[in-house]
Amino acid sequence: MHWADKIAERILEARPEKEEYVCAAGISPSGSVHIGNFRDVAIAFFVARALQDLGKTTRLLFSWDEFDRFRKVPANIPDNFSQYIGKPYTAIPDPFGCHPSYSAHFESEFEDAIRNLGIQLDYRYQASEYQSGRYSEWIITALRKRKQIYDILAAFRTQPPSEKERENYYPISIYCSICGKDDIEVESFSDDSQEVTYCCKCGNREILDLTKGGNFKLPWKIDWPMRWMYEKVDFEPGGKDHASIGGSFYVAKRISEVIFEHPAPMFQGYEFIGLTGTTSKMSGSSGSSLTPSELLNIYQPEIIRWMFTRFVPNKAFNLCLDEEILRQYDEFDRALTIVRQGRASDQIRRNIEMSLIEGRKLVTVPFRQLASFSTVVHGNLDVLEQMFARLNTPYKKSEFKERLEKAEYWLHNYSPESVTNLRESPDHEYFSQLREEEKQWVHALRESLSKTDLTFDELTVLLYSIPKVPGITDQENKSRQREFFSIVYKLLIGKDTGPRLATFLKALDPKQVLPLLSFSSNQKLPNEETVHLYRAIWADQKIYDELLARKPILPDGITSKEELDNLVGMAIENFGSIRMAAMQHLTGAFGPAPNVRGKPIFTFWTRKQEMAEQRLREPSYCNLGAIPIIIECEIQMSPRVIVAKDSGIYQEKIFEGADYTFEDFEPEDEVFVAEPVYHYSVTKYNERTLERENGAL
């Protein structure tokens, strides 16, 4: 059973006859009301909700203890406000100039947050209550029973009581009508006239008629039980300091029973709340606090309610401002999902019931993805929609806008180190420092991403398989995989870690990713290169004349250096024609056969001139009428650069020299070098004969 349901049942057992059950809370507006104080409200709210679910009428009462004295200046308030120490909060100006008083400023701030949390409170403003005279009867009662009150207070103190102190004890706080402060001394109280005489340090002396109300109130330990009686409170929580033996609750309980002859409400003490992601201790009066309004900037109201309802009051818990916020959102989303699916335990279901706000529709868009993607899209919600579509979770702007705003606020105000920004250009310096194997990992990833649209599962398998090798332990492979992931994060976002990599890559447009994974062996484009090819031919005069008339032509094209020799041998059509002409000539196709026996010799292309010449010197076939010929081709090789435009059409760009770097391209271009592929063209063609010496070369 939920803890609030247990308390509700105990209340009904103790007071079964009531028509309306009052659950109360209260706070002094000494500064911004911090989220730790909200536990006071939350516990009362959940118990009231449990009573309502049992069919009971409830009233959720909240008292602003705004008639308390201003004790010290909080850190976020100007120092000159020390002049107001001793005055009630309602008599101090708003330090920010936007509300009628100091108290009104902080009350409004808190009430707005409570409203956004889906909680309706019945507010009591104690300055108005006291000044109206509504509590006058009970102030007079307390003064008449002042010695009994003193005895009760003394029983809870460690120092022995004093008869003189007992005689001069007056349970009333008075604000001077001249200076407005409470630096007064009560001189007398008349039981018959219901008047009190006081003297202020400012010199003012005055007689007050207590029946008419005014600038006076009961001290808190008497004020609290008086209001229990006046408002007929059935339940009120309090911090563990109040709940300790001899603490404020036990003092107030005794005063309620003895002085006001009213039973104390059921009380529930609670543990304090901690914060992760900050070093400050929460305190409204010190100015160091996390307010409900601030918490609503990073958490949806349902999740705040869920965090408070899932912990029993006497258990401490932490509110997370660091990366643990991601886990909080994940856990809430999982709980809400299984409740909607009807698979939740009673405890989880009840926690969610207490958390949800009527009229609000929650869509569990992953908060950690919003935090990861928000800075990548730079506020473009349409692009974010597209990212979710690529993940097969097509959330719409209306569904993720609220959470996105909270994710962005959290990133920029509490976790700027978690901001994920894609690099604007490839990190050539970092890539150049990688080991050759690591570079191959990057090339393999880029190639796979550029070829096909992988599913999420396929992409996950790919990422783990790229660095994995057989023959080593699982632990060793895990180390390689972590190293690979770190490299990819570094190349994409400039950090060693980041969002879940498969999700991140799947969500991003390939046009954003591929350029950041594109690297040549150097930072600059490969150099131009000049290649010389040689070929040796034995031919007679007819063939030689034909060769001079019909020079080989090598059309411009694309090839690798390794394939150049073979390509030249196959692509020069005129050489084929010359060879055919030679064969026809030698067989008489062009007329009478020449006085030459045998056929011309065409050797293979070679890159070494001396090798071609050596072949001419071989006596394998040498006739007196044959002419030794060396053919030389000079070929200019330029790097081939592939540029992918937005249209997806791949275009070739040819550049001369190595003066171009990747920064020379347009930002929208996807640039990579198809190395070692080159563009070639024939820049010079020569032929020459070698002279015979004594019939030999």
ABEGO torsion letter per residue (X at the ends): XBAAAAAAAAAAAABAABABBBBBBBBBBABBBBAAAAAAAAAAAAAAAAAAAAGBBBBBBBBBBAABBBABBBAABBAAAAAABGBBAAABBBAAGABABAAAAAAAAAAAAAAAAGBBBBBBBAAAAAAAGAAAAAAAAAAAAAAAAAAAAAAABABBBBAAAAAABBBBBBBBAAAGBABBBBABBBAAAGBBBBBBAAGBBBBBBAAAEEBBBBBAAAAAAAAAAAAGBABBBBBAAAABBGBAAAAAAAAAAAAAGBBBBBBBBBBBBBBBGBABBBBAAAGBBBBAAAAAAABBAAAAAAAAAABBAABBBBBBABAAAAAAAAAAAAAAAAAAAGABBAAAAAAAAAABBBGBBBBBBBAAAAAAAAAAAGGBAAAAAAAAAAAGBBBBAAAAAAAAAAAAAAAAAABAAABBBBBABBBAAAAAABBAAAAAAAAAAAAAAAABBBBAAAAAAAAAAAABBBGBBAAAAAAAAAAAAAAAAAAAAGBABBBBAAAAAAABBAAAAAAAABBBABABBBBBBBBBBBBBBBBBAAAAAAAAABBBBBBBBBBBAAAAAAAAAAABAAAAAAAAAAAAAAAGAAEBBBBBBEBBBBBBBBABAAAAAAAAABAABBBAABBBBBBBBBBBBBBBBBBBBAAGBBBBBBBBEAABBAAABBAABBBBBBOBBBBBBBABBBBBBBBBBGGBX
